Amino acid sequence: MGATIEIAGREIAYRGLKRKEVKALKKEGIDIGRMKTDDVDAVMDRLFELVLNPDDIGFLDDQLNRCALDVFKAVIAETYGDPAAEKN
């Protein structure tokens, strides 16, 4: 995998999406750059299927939703770059 993030004392390995995965998601109707707030949970679940191992997905399901959101944001930053980091 590409990177790790610590969630509730556990290291979660993740990676950014590959270009072909971004294209496939768009064909499925998921446009990450234009998703609505109501769609975040479904998009998060689909991204996790692509970039996390099943044990980590199960672990995140048992945590507060904000923990899963932190991983989701990390995947997005790994995929598209982190605008805050690019400013420096």
Steps between C-alpha positions, in 0.01 A plus 500: 500500500604862484462655846362443848282694741449425868139458604412408858847355556502292181706568190278496191685450170348678202592627157372756257274402215657405169391697195316199360309470830397867486374444145313184604338684789380772263342232281323377816367852551747595775675829430708568809555865410128565472347274760221629719515489877220242499715268288812501719423176689431301183807643325712433807386136507581455131846658533579286802417188297769606253781619728466331842521141610176342629625476859564874511158573348339290775708680763392842367136391500531454878650848556347846511404623154757780522776236508383359167473856368864563599607197294278611211659846499847341509414285196375807313817694588715206387305480173481868405762664720452706812442868414623609845828314455546636147490860624820448700 
